[in-house]
Amino acid sequence: MTEDTRAGFVALIGEPNAGKSTLLNRMVGAKVSIVTHKVQTTRARIRGVAQDGAAQLVFVDTPGLFAPKRRLDRAMVAAAWGGAGDADVVVLLIEAHRGITAGVKGILEVLASRVGKAKVALAINKIDRVKSEALLQLSQQMNEAYPFAETFMISAERGHGCDTLKHWLAGAVPPGPWLYPDDEISDSPLRQIAAEMTREKLTLRLHQELPYQLTVETENWEERPDGSARIDQLIYVIRDGHKGIVLGNKGETIKAVGQAARAEMEDLLGRKVHLFLQVKVRANWLEDKERYDEMGLDFRDGDA
């Protein structure tokens, strides 16, 4: 790396489902954070590493900011604000079609006190859902409410405006040596990314409250002589009845989840994966410190 390099942390914050994980994956050019239509699916601070010219951007995809009710919720919100407080640049994502919601107002009220000296940019996402006049009005209202360093109109899903945002971020992070090797796309352990992939597939197949009451851990990862990997994962649920839902009729649900997760892991690793899933009932996992450690959350942040 030359002396002209830049590097820094970029925190993506916003309400649940604002598109933070989709934007992170777009910036990195690979899937490192799970994406579902359900809210509050990102639990830990996932870091993705991207380059733009001589700049290295370390993106922190934070859990969505919302009014927490349970220990897990409180730990997730603390992780989100912690990610913002540690960043060089913060990007607040809002949804174009939803505008300034009560949740966005709540974020704006405390934003200045939470981000320290970090530059804050506004990214209005999902711009394809509204007309340009509404976008301009929303941008004006948001910039009247907070002195954003820059405003971007983007579609994280389609890629519109994302290169412009990335290039601006490259100039906004401080000068300095790169923080990670140039071929690294995430500092999250592969075990954790693999567990999140399986949790994503479960979330997409299951409905209502159940996805928020289960977690996935990679129990064992074995490299085989033929170059393939054997991955054993545990799916923890809090009730016996939930176990049957995860397994499905004649094991159909767990089989479909396993196939989809395995395909995605093989795509990420570029080699064959043997995935074995087991469902266990652990009634108190939401109050279990080890489960929080595995998710990259601080158990104490969940204290009421």
C-alpha positions in Angstrom: 0.0 0.0 0.0 1.2 3.5 -0.8 1.1 6.5 1.4 -1.9 7.7 -0.6 -4.2 5.0 0.7 -7.3 5.6 2.9 -9.2 3.3 5.2 -12.0 3.6 7.6 -15.2 2.2 9.2 -18.6 3.0 7.7 -21.6 2.3 9.8 -24.9 1.6 8.1 -27.8 2.6 10.4 -31.6 2.9 10.1 -34.9 1.3 10.9 -35.3 -2.5 10.4 -35.8 -3.4 6.8 -34.4 -0.1 5.5 -32.0 -2.0 3.2 -28.8 -2.0 5.2 -27.9 -5.6 4.6 -28.7 -5.3 0.9 -26.5 -2.2 0.6 -23.7 -3.9 2.4 -23.7 -6.9 0.1 -23.9 -4.6 -2.9 -20.9 -2.6 -1.7 -18.8 -5.7 -0.9 -19.9 -7.5 -4.1 -20.6 -10.7 -2.2 -23.2 -11.9 0.3 -21.9 -11.4 3.9 -25.1 -10.3 5.6 -28.5 -12.0 5.4 -31.4 -10.4 3.7 -35.1 -11.2 4.2 -38.4 -9.5 4.0 -38.8 -9.8 7.7 -37.6 -7.0 10.0 -34.9 -7.3 12.7 -33.1 -10.2 11.0 -29.6 -8.7 11.3 -28.6 -9.4 14.9 -24.9 -8.7 15.2 -22.6 -6.0 13.7 -21.5 -7.7 10.4 -18.4 -6.2 8.8 -17.9 -6.3 5.1 -14.7 -5.0 3.4 -14.8 -3.2 0.1 -12.3 -1.2 -2.0 -12.7 1.9 -4.2 -9.5 3.0 -5.8 -6.9 3.5 -3.1 -9.5 3.5 -0.3 -10.6 0.5 1.8 -14.1 0.7 3.3 -15.0 -1.5 6.2 -18.8 -1.5 6.3 -20.6 -2.3 9.6 -24.1 -3.6 9.0 -25.9 -2.9 12.2 -29.1 -4.3 13.6 -32.1 -2.1 12.9 -32.9 0.7 15.3 -36.3 0.2 17.0 -38.0 0.3 20.4 -36.6 -2.7 22.2 -38.8 -5.0 24.3 -36.7 -8.0 25.2 -33.1 -8.7 26.2 -32.2 -9.7 22.7 -33.8 -6.5 21.3 -31.9 -4.3 23.7 -28.6 -6.0 22.9 -29.2 -5.5 19.2 -30.0 -1.8 19.5 -26.9 -1.3 21.7 -24.8 -3.0 19.0 -26.3 -0.8 16.4 -25.5 2.5 18.2 -22.1 1.0 19.2 -21.3 0.5 15.5 -22.3 4.1 14.8 -20.2 5.5 17.6 -17.1 3.6 16.5 -17.3 4.6 12.8 -15.5 7.2 10.8 -18.5 7.8 8.6 -22.2 7.0 9.3 -24.8 6.4 6.6 -28.4 6.7 7.7 -30.7 4.7 5.4 -34.4 5.6 5.1 -37.0 4.2 2.8 -38.2 6.6 0.1 -41.8 5.4 0.2 -42.1 5.4 4.0 -40.6 8.9 4.4 -40.0 10.3 7.9 -41.6 7.7 10.2 -41.8 7.9 13.9 -38.8 5.6 14.0 -36.7 7.9 11.7 -37.7 10.9 13.9 -36.5 9.0 17.0 -33.1 8.3 15.3 -32.7 12.0 14.2 -33.4 13.2 17.8 -30.4 11.3 19.2 -28.2 11.0 16.2 -25.8 13.9 17.0 -25.2 12.7 20.5 -24.5 9.1 19.3 -22.1 9.6 16.3 -19.4 11.8 17.9 -17.3 13.4 15.2 -18.2 11.0 12.4 -19.5 12.4 9.1 -23.1 11.5 8.6 -24.5 11.0 5.1 -28.2 10.3 4.2 -29.1 7.6 1.8 -32.7 7.6 0.6 -33.2 4.0 -0.5 -35.8 2.3 -2.7 -36.1 5.4 -4.9 -37.9 3.4 -7.6 -41.0 3.3 -5.5 -41.8 7.0 -5.5 -41.8 10.0 -8.0 -38.9 12.4 -8.2 -40.9 15.3 -6.7 -41.6 13.3 -3.6 -37.9 12.4 -3.3 -36.8 16.0 -3.5 -39.3 17.0 -0.9 -38.2 14.2 1.4 -34.5 15.1 0.9 -35.3 18.7 1.8 -37.2 17.8 5.0 -34.5 15.4 6.2 -31.7 18.0 5.6 -33.7 20.6 7.5 -33.9 18.1 10.4 -30.2 17.2 10.4 -27.0 18.7 8.8 -26.1 15.7 6.6 -22.7 16.0 4.9 -24.2 14.6 1.7 -27.4 13.1 0.5 -27.7 10.1 -1.9 -30.7 8.7 -3.8 -30.1 5.0 -4.2 -31.7 1.6 -4.9 -29.6 -0.9 -2.9 -31.4 -3.8 -4.6 -30.9 -2.6 -8.2 -27.6 -0.8 -7.6 -28.8 2.7 -8.7 -26.6 5.4 -7.1 -24.5 2.9 -5.1 -21.3 3.6 -7.0 -21.7 7.3 -6.4 -22.2 6.7 -2.7 -19.2 4.3 -2.5 -16.9 6.8 -4.3 -17.9 9.6 -1.9 -17.3 7.3 1.1 -13.8 6.5 -0.3 -12.9 10.2 -0.1 -14.6 10.6 3.3 -12.6 8.0 5.2 -9.3 9.1 6.7 -5.9 8.7 5.1 -4.0 5.6 6.3 -3.0 2.1 5.6 -5.5 -0.6 4.7 -6.9 -2.5 7.7 -7.4 -5.9 6.0 -5.8 -7.9 3.2 -7.1 -6.8 -0.2 -8.8 -10.2 -0.8 -10.7 -10.2 2.4 -14.5 -9.5 2.2 -15.5 -9.8 5.9 -13.9 -10.1 9.3 -16.8 -12.2 10.5 -15.7 -15.8 11.0 -16.8 -18.2 8.3 -18.5 -20.3 11.0 -20.7 -17.3 11.9 -21.5 -16.4 8.2 -22.5 -20.0 7.6 -24.8 -20.0 10.6 -26.4 -16.8 9.4 -27.0 -18.3 6.0 -28.9 -21.1 7.5 -30.9 -18.7 9.8 -31.8 -16.7 6.7 -33.2 -19.8 5.0 -35.2 -20.6 8.1 -36.5 -17.0 8.3 -37.6 -17.1 4.7 -39.5 -20.4 5.1 -41.1 -19.8 8.5 -43.6 -17.2 9.5 -44.8 -14.9 12.3 -42.8 -14.9 15.5 -40.8 -18.1 15.2 -37.8 -16.7 13.3 -37.1 -14.3 16.2 -37.2 -17.2 18.7 -34.6 -19.4 17.1 -30.8 -19.1 16.6 -28.3 -21.2 14.6 -24.8 -22.1 15.7 -22.0 -23.8 13.7 -21.0 -26.5 16.2 -18.3 -28.2 14.1 -16.3 -27.4 10.9 -14.2 -30.1 9.4 -11.9 -29.7 6.4 -11.9 -33.0 4.5 -8.9 -34.4 2.5 -10.9 -34.1 -0.8 -11.1 -30.4 -0.3 -14.7 -30.4 0.8 -16.0 -29.2 4.2 -18.3 -30.9 6.7 -20.3 -28.4 8.6 -22.5 -29.4 11.6 -25.0 -26.8 12.8 -27.4 -26.7 15.7 -30.8 -24.9 15.5 -32.0 -23.8 18.9 -35.7 -23.2 19.5 -37.4 -22.4 22.8 -40.4 -24.8 22.7 -41.0 -28.4 21.7 -43.8 -27.3 19.3 -41.3 -25.1 17.5 -39.1 -28.1 16.8 -41.8 -29.8 14.8 -42.4 -26.6 12.8 -38.7 -26.3 11.9 -38.5 -30.0 10.9 -41.7 -29.8 8.9 -43.9 -32.7 7.6 -41.7 -35.7 7.2 -38.6 -33.5 7.6 -39.5 -31.5 4.4 -38.8 -28.0 5.9 -35.4 -28.8 7.4 -34.4 -30.6 4.2 -35.3 -27.7 2.0 -33.5 -25.3 4.4 -30.4 -27.4 4.4 -30.3 -27.7 0.6 -30.7 -23.9 0.1 -28.1 -23.1 2.8 -25.6 -25.6 1.5 -25.9 -24.2 -2.0 -25.1 -20.7 -0.7 -22.2 -21.9 1.4 -20.7 -23.8 -1.6 -21.1 -20.6 -3.7 -19.3 -18.6 -1.0 -16.5 -21.1 -0.4 -16.1 -22.3 -4.0 -16.1 -26.0 -3.0 -18.4 -28.8 -1.9 -20.1 -28.6 1.5 -21.6 -31.4 3.5 -24.1 -29.7 5.8 -25.8 -31.5 8.8 -28.5 -29.7 10.7 -29.9 -30.7 14.1 -32.8 -29.0 16.0 -32.6 -28.7 19.8 -35.0 -27.2 22.3 -33.3 -24.8 24.7 -36.1 -22.9 26.4 -33.9 -20.2 27.9 -31.5 -19.5 25.0 -32.8 -15.9 24.9 -31.3 -15.5 28.4 -28.1 -17.6 27.7 -24.9 -15.6 27.6 -23.1 -18.1 25.4 -25.7 -17.7 22.7 -25.1 -13.9 22.7 -21.3 -14.4 22.5 -21.9 -16.6 19.5 -23.9 -13.9 17.8 -21.3 -11.3 18.5 -23.6 -9.4 20.9 -22.9 -8.2 24.5 -25.2 -10.1 26.9 -24.9 -7.2 29.4 -26.3 -4.8 26.8 -29.6 -6.6 27.2 -30.0 -5.7 30.9 -33.2 -3.7 31.4 
